[in-house]
Amino acid sequence: MFNALVVTKDDEGKTHAAVQQLSEADLPQAEVTVAVEYSTVNYKDGLCIGPGGGLVRKYPHVPGIDFAGTVESSDDPRYKPGDKVVLTGWRVGEAHWGGYSQKARVLADWLVPLPEGLSTRQAMAVGTAGFTAMLCVMALEDHGLKPGHGPVLVTGAAGGVGSVATAILANLGHEVAAVTGRPDTEGYLRSLGATQIVPREELTEITRKPLESETWSGCVDAVGGAMLGRVLKQMKYGCSVAAVGLAGGAAIEGALITPFILRGVNLLGIDSVMRPYADRVRAWERIAKDLPMDKLEAMVHPATLSDLPGLGRDILKGQVKGRVVVDVN
Ligand code: NDP
């Protein structure tokens, strides 16, 4: 028997999340059984711990879109007992049972070997949020981002994606401007390497102007909404925004075509869920190399399985700072 956070749905359609004991026979059919060591809390986890936001297909459900641990048994030649592995995405924790459990059973295709130099705990301090932040940085670099060309803007900076993006960009030698709606996070954001703090309200007013002053050499945008509409108008000539999230709205409000056709601005879409294996390996290797581990540690808030219902509510309200690491044991 082992412990897991199980979400059930009652006859009135209300969901309830509680730690329960499960047996191996309860786990879904798949190739690799993993003894999970750590998981984490992302925005999507908040949805799946609660009413599901349309992501969860069947109840009872075990959420947890990320986990890291040790292979216990494997029917696939790529993995053997004792291998350290990490999993993010592939709709694990949404359509499939996830990492809020001491054991998980998944397809071998969904796993990535833990990169050299990272522990399972560090991998979950990174999690989907940090992995996606790295994908954003890689996409910006692939489109010409180089240090020394002006500040890179990070929106939703005190959140998971934003915190890791700030630390990676600063470590790579970029000047980082961090947008936050929480003024009390200024010290934290500066400790990650941000040199400029932009209050959220400076970027949420919708303007009619077709363009604003050319300010940013790149942007990692976790917020969307009115902020993304404004940021596009403030990008320097030929520079790019990596659009990764919608914490502030699913539409691009107030956006115009002008930044694209007069300044050659690029809007790069970033998805981490279905990302092909080769990109995943490349991103995890870059994380191990380019994310300073002392800064990662400064983002971590430790938690246990029983803390998850409260943390799920907090992340949906934008109240989680940095990265939660869940020790499932
Ligand atoms: P967090 O909740 O940790 O961070 C989001 C941050 O956005 C908050 O901390 C807050 O930052 C800011 N924010 C929240 N609400 C608003 C608002 N109404 N207006 C402006 N800013 C706001 O979430 P994550 O970092 O884990 O995820 C960020 C976004 O990225 C989510 O939308 C998530 O779904 C998406 N995502 C997408 C992925 C992909 O594959 N494309 C993968 C991972 C995440 P502050 O307090 O500093 O202002």
Boltz pocket constraint, residues with backbone or C-beta under 6 A from the ligand:
constraints:
  - pocket:
      binder: B
      contacts: [[A, 41], [A, 42], [A, 43], [A, 44], [A, 128], [A, 129], [A, 132], [A, 155], [A, 156], [A, 157], [A, 158], [A, 159], [A, 160], [A, 161], [A, 162], [A, 179], [A, 180], [A, 181], [A, 182], [A, 185], [A, 200], [A, 222], [A, 223], [A, 227], [A, 243], [A, 244], [A, 245], [A, 246], [A, 247], [A, 248], [A, 249], [A, 270], [A, 271], [A, 272], [A, 273], [A, 315], [A, 316], [A, 317], [A, 318], [A, 319], [A, 320], [A, 322]]
      max_distance: 6.0
